[in-house]
Amino acid sequence: MVSSVNNHYSIVLQWSEEDQTFVVSLPEFGPFAHTHGDTYEAALENGKQVLDLLIEEYQTAAKPLPRPLTTTHWQLTFQQIPQ
């Protein structure tokens, strides 16, 4: 199995009041790449496992992996607002 530890993909953890659980999204892999956990730690571990499986699935199918969002470069410009 591939290890998600050395990749640069996003794992987004959010508390769901509606579901009363932590929801994990893997945005680079599309809107249906989700999992959950009863605790933050369990949700993170589940997210890592799903990420590993997705990477492995892409590689087995010879599909190109999505580009990690962390490689996007942003340029910020700050302007002083007159008072």
QUIBEL-V886643 format. One record per pair of residues at least 4 apart in sequence whose C-alpha atoms are under 7 Angstrom apart, sorted by sequence separation. I is the first residue (numbers start at 0). J is the second residue. D is the distance in Angstrom with one decimal. If there is no record, write none. Layout:
I&J&D + I&J&D
This chain:
15&19&5.5 + 26&30&6.7 + 28&32&5.9 + 37&41&6.4 + 38&42&6.1 + 39&43&6.1 + 40&44&6.2 + 41&45&6.1 + 42&46&6.0 + 43&47&6.2 + 44&48&6.3 + 45&49&6.2 + 46&50&6.0 + 47&51&6.1 + 48&52&6.3 + 49&53&6.1 + 50&54&6.2 + 51&55&6.1 + 52&56&6.0 + 53&57&6.2 + 54&58&6.2 + 55&59&6.1 + 56&60&6.2 + 57&61&6.0 + 58&62&6.0 + 15&20&5.5 + 36&41&5.0 + 37&42&6.8 + 57&62&4.9 + 14&20&6.0 + 15&21&5.9 + 36&42&3.9 + 57&63&6.7 + 14&21&4.4 + 15&22&6.4 + 25&32&5.4 + 35&42&5.0 + 57&64&6.4 + 13&21&5.5 + 14&22&6.1 + 24&32&6.0 + 25&33&6.3 + 12&21&6.5 + 13&22&5.3 + 24&33&4.6 + 36&45&7.0 + 12&22&5.7 + 13&23&6.6 + 23&33&5.4 + 24&34&6.8 + 35&45&6.8 + 12&23&4.6 + 23&34&5.1 + 34&45&6.6 + 11&23&5.5 + 12&24&6.6 + 22&34&6.1 + 23&35&5.4 + 34&46&6.2 + 10&23&6.7 + 11&24&5.1 + 22&35&4.4 + 10&24&6.0 + 11&25&6.5 + 21&35&5.4 + 22&36&6.7 + 10&25&5.2 + 20&35&6.7 + 21&36&5.3 + 9&25&6.0 + 20&36&6.0 + 21&37&6.1 + 9&26&6.6 + 20&37&5.1 + 21&38&6.5 + 21&39&6.2 + 8&27&7.0 + 23&42&6.4 + 22&42&6.9 + 21&42&6.1 + 23&46&6.1 + 10&46&6.8 + 28&65&6.8 + 27&65&6.1 + 27&67&6.4 + 27&68&6.8 + 3&47&6.0 + 3&50&6.4 + 3&51&5.4 + 2&51&5.9 + 1&51&5.4 + 0&51&6.8 + 1&54&7.0 + 1&55&6.1 + 0&55&6.7 + 8&67&5.1 + 9&68&6.9 + 7&67&6.0 + 8&68&6.8 + 7&69&6.6
